[in-house]
């Protein structure tokens, strides 16, 4: 895959104050804006030709958007072994292809409910000690000594029903 670059027929030219030198104005006029399509996800971004060239140099001739560039960096960091930028980019491109071909769920509401059910089941299946750990050191000290901690002296319901 190679980067698809679409030239903008109406480049945006920013006017500069009169105090700026003429050479600077010419440089601004020469910085035309082009649209570049990401080779991973297909996102289109407006970029200068110089920026597109720098990105293509960094990613072996492919142009990838900023979001995919961050995903490639993350892939390198998460990897258990040393991976090259090209290998991480290939992994991310394969992920993007799989994601695009999977399409949206047939019924998004049912898909959301199913995902929430899985999250709830996982949280209920996790060990109780992990979910509720003592928050203060004094509670831990009381448990180690063997004292029961806070106990209820009487019910508040008896005062409510007597009224």
C-alpha positions as semicolon CSV with decimal commas, in nm:
position;residue;x (nm);y (nm);z (nm)
1;X;0,000;0,000;0,000
2;X;0,121;0,348;-0,070
3;X;-0,004;0,679;0,057
4;X;-0,275;0,841;-0,146
5;X;-0,221;1,213;-0,165
6;X;-0,495;1,439;-0,294
7;X;-0,390;1,794;-0,383
8;X;-0,626;2,064;-0,266
9;X;-0,731;2,281;-0,565
10;X;-0,792;2,575;-0,329
11;X;-0,499;2,588;-0,086
12;X;-0,547;2,795;0,225
13;X;-0,315;3,094;0,229
14;X;-0,271;3,274;0,558
15;X;-0,210;3,645;0,527
16;X;0,069;3,778;0,745
17;X;0,102;4,123;0,902
18;X;0,294;4,382;0,705
19;X;0,585;4,366;0,951
20;X;0,678;4,015;0,832
21;X;0,954;3,987;0,567
22;X;0,863;3,908;0,205
23;X;1,057;3,576;0,214
24;X;0,834;3,459;0,498
25;X;0,521;3,544;0,297
26;X;0,651;3,345;0,001
27;X;0,722;3,045;0,225
28;X;0,365;3,061;0,360
29;X;0,221;3,069;0,007
30;X;0,434;2,769;-0,097
31;X;0,307;2,555;0,195
32;X;0,008;2,417;0,016
33;X;-0,218;2,181;0,200
34;X;-0,276;1,829;0,073
35;X;-0,505;1,553;0,189
36;X;-0,332;1,230;0,287
37;X;-0,517;0,904;0,347
38;X;-0,388;0,675;0,622
39;X;-0,266;0,339;0,494
40;X;-0,390;0,170;0,814
41;X;-0,735;0,304;0,896
42;X;-0,825;0,517;0,593
43;X;-0,860;0,842;0,785
44;X;-0,796;1,156;0,577
45;X;-0,588;1,441;0,718
46;X;-0,482;1,779;0,584
47;X;-0,103;1,801;0,582
48;X;0,180;1,989;0,421
49;X;0,390;1,796;0,169
50;X;0,692;1,826;0,399
51;X;0,502;1,662;0,687
52;X;0,376;1,382;0,461
53;X;0,733;1,316;0,348
54;X;0,864;1,302;0,709
55;X;0,593;1,055;0,811
56;X;0,660;0,835;0,507
57;X;1,033;0,831;0,589
58;X;0,960;0,724;0,946
59;X;0,713;0,450;0,846
60;X;0,891;0,290;0,549
61;X;0,712;0,474;0,268
62;X;0,365;0,440;0,418
63;X;0,166;0,738;0,540
64;X;-0,018;0,679;0,866
65;X;-0,228;0,922;1,067
66;X;-0,135;1,044;1,414
67;X;-0,377;0,804;1,584
68;X;-0,229;0,500;1,410
69;X;0,123;0,630;1,479
70;X;0,040;0,626;1,851
71;X;-0,104;0,275;1,817
72;X;0,219;0,158;1,649
73;X;0,426;0,312;1,932
74;X;0,201;0,138;2,185
75;X;0,243;-0,192;1,999
76;X;0,622;-0,156;2,029
77;X;0,599;-0,083;2,403
78;X;0,352;-0,366;2,477
79;X;0,551;-0,625;2,287
80;X;0,728;-0,882;2,506
81;X;1,022;-0,896;2,267
82;X;1,202;-0,626;2,072
83;X;0,999;-0,543;1,760
84;X;1,084;-0,311;1,475
85;X;0,862;-0,022;1,374
86;X;0,780;-0,203;1,051
87;X;0,668;-0,518;1,236
88;X;0,455;-0,317;1,480
89;X;0,301;-0,128;1,190
90;X;0,220;-0,455;1,011
91;X;0,046;-0,585;1,327
92;X;-0,156;-0,265;1,355
93;X;-0,247;-0,270;0,984
94;X;-0,371;-0,629;1,018
95;X;-0,578;-0,526;1,319
96;X;-0,731;-0,237;1,122
97;X;-0,812;-0,470;0,828
98;X;-0,984;-0,719;1,058
99;X;-1,177;-0,440;1,228
100;X;-1,296;-0,291;0,898
101;X;-1,406;-0,626;0,754
102;X;-1,594;-0,727;1,070
103;X;-1,848;-0,448;1,017
104;X;-2,087;-0,314;1,277
105;X;-2,281;-0,556;1,499
106;X;-2,616;-0,665;1,357
107;X;-2,799;-0,540;1,666
108;X;-2,594;-0,281;1,860
109;X;-2,827;-0,287;2,162
110;X;-2,794;-0,664;2,207
111;X;-2,417;-0,634;2,154
112;X;-2,392;-0,368;2,430
113;X;-2,604;-0,573;2,671
114;X;-2,389;-0,881;2,603
115;X;-2,069;-0,685;2,667
116;X;-2,207;-0,546;2,995
117;X;-2,312;-0,898;3,100
118;X;-1,956;-1,024;3,040
119;X;-1,809;-0,739;3,246
120;X;-2,052;-0,809;3,532
121;X;-1,978;-1,182;3,528
122;X;-1,603;-1,121;3,533
123;X;-1,634;-0,883;3,828
124;X;-1,855;-1,129;4,020
125;X;-1,622;-1,422;3,946
126;X;-1,316;-1,237;4,075
127;X;-1,205;-1,324;4,430
128;X;-1,381;-1,123;4,703
129;X;-1,056;-1,020;4,872
130;X;-0,937;-0,838;4,564
131;X;-1,256;-0,635;4,525
132;X;-1,290;-0,523;4,888
133;X;-0,963;-0,464;5,061
134;X;-0,942;-0,283;5,394
135;X;-0,890;0,086;5,346
136;X;-0,729;0,183;5,676
137;X;-0,437;0,033;5,865
138;X;-0,635;0,036;6,194
139;X;-0,885;-0,211;6,049
140;X;-0,601;-0,443;5,964
141;X;-0,456;-0,405;6,315
142;X;-0,795;-0,489;6,473
143;X;-0,833;-0,800;6,258
144;X;-0,485;-0,921;6,347
145;X;-0,541;-0,879;6,721
146;X;-0,870;-1,062;6,701
147;X;-1,112;-0,789;6,804
148;X;-1,440;-0,798;6,618
149;X;-1,411;-0,436;6,501
150;X;-1,733;-0,237;6,493
151;X;-2,039;-0,422;6,619
152;X;-2,401;-0,315;6,633
153;X;-2,530;-0,248;6,985
154;X;-2,901;-0,238;6,904
155;X;-3,135;-0,206;6,611
156;X;-3,268;0,129;6,498
157;X;-3,588;-0,039;6,383
158;X;-3,721;-0,069;6,741
159;X;-3,718;0,310;6,782
160;X;-3,891;0,358;6,448
161;X;-4,170;0,109;6,512
162;X;-4,240;0,242;6,864
163;X;-4,339;0,586;6,739
